[in-house]
């Protein structure tokens, strides 16, 4: 089973959407997790709403800390949180440097969502 971790500061938007896409695209062959260096404790309602537009339900996910994450991963993807993200063991490490969509309008938020979807699909195709 492939293990992937998506990390952003609040674990409320980008990393939550990436976790949802990885579960959706990877199915039973992927364990997808997300976490934050300073988690907000809630998932942004926009993330819930805009993922639901695509038939992906994030309501079972929760905003959590990197302190709750253990083990090694096939891929760890940071999403623009820079120095706030500690080192987590992984075969592949990438920073996608995506802007934080939390204050963006609906159309701009969807652009970030769709970019995350493309990146997650491509990442899963590259994993051994």
N, C-alpha and C positions, 0 to 999 in steps of 0.2 A: 504494500500500500504506500502511495506517495503521501508525504506530509508537507504541507505548506503553511507558512505563517505570514500574515500581513500586519504591518505595524504602522500606526500613526500616533500622534500625540494623544488625542482624546478618545480614540477608538469609538467614534460616533458616526463617521461618514464614510470616508474613502476605504479604510480597512474593513469596515463592516460590509460594504458593497462587494469588495474583492472576495471576502470570505463567502458571501452568498453566491457569487458567480462561480467560484471554484467548486463549491458543493454541487451547484446546478450542472456545470459542464463536466466535472470529474466523476460524479456519481459515487458509487460504492468504492471505487478505486482510489479515492482521494480523501485524506483527512485534512480538512481546512480549518484553520484557527485564525483569530485576529486578537490583537491586544494593543494597549496604549502605554506610553511612558508616563502619562498623567491622565488616566481615563476619566471621562466626564461622568460615568455611571449610567448614562442613557444613550440610546441610539437616536439620532436626529430624526424627527418625524418625516422630514423630506426624504431621507434615505429609505425609510419604510415605504413611503408612498410611491416614490419613483422606481423602486425595485418591484413593487407590486404591479406596476404598469406592465412589467415584463413577465409577470407570473412567478416572481421569486419572493417568497415570504421570509422576511428577516425577524419576525416577531419572536422566534425561539432563541435568537442570539441575544447576547448581553455585552455591554461595555465592560471590559476587564483589564486588569493590569498585567504587564509583562511578568510580574512576580508570580502570577498564577500559571505560567507556561513552563513546561519542562520538556527535556529531551532534545534530540537532534531532528533536523528538518532537511528535506530535499531542497527546499527553497525558502529563504526569508526575504521578503520584499518590504522595504521601508517606503513610505509614501510622502517624502518631503519633510520628515521630522528632524533631519540633521543630527546634531550632537545629542539630542535627547534620547536616541535609541541605543541601548547597550548592545554588546555583542551577543549573538545567539548562534550556536553551532549549526552550520548549514553547508551543503554542497554548493549551492548557488546563492549568492547575495547580490541584490540589486536595489538601487534607489530609483523609484519612478518619478520623484520630484513633481508630483501633481499638486496643483494649487488646492487649497482648502475650499470646498464648495459651500460651506455652511451659511455664508452670507450672500450667496449668489442667487439671482433670480431663477425661475423654473427652467427656462431654456438653457441657461449656462450650466445649471446643475446637471441637466440631462447630458450635456456634452461631456462633462467629467465622468458621469456614470458610464456612458457608452465607450469612452476611452479606456476606462478600467476593464470593461467587458472584453474589449479587443486584446488588451495586454494579458489578462488572465488566461484567455483561450490560447494565446501564443505561448505563454509560460507552460501551461499544462502539456502542450504538444512537444515542448523541448525536454521535459523531465524524463530521466531514464526509466 
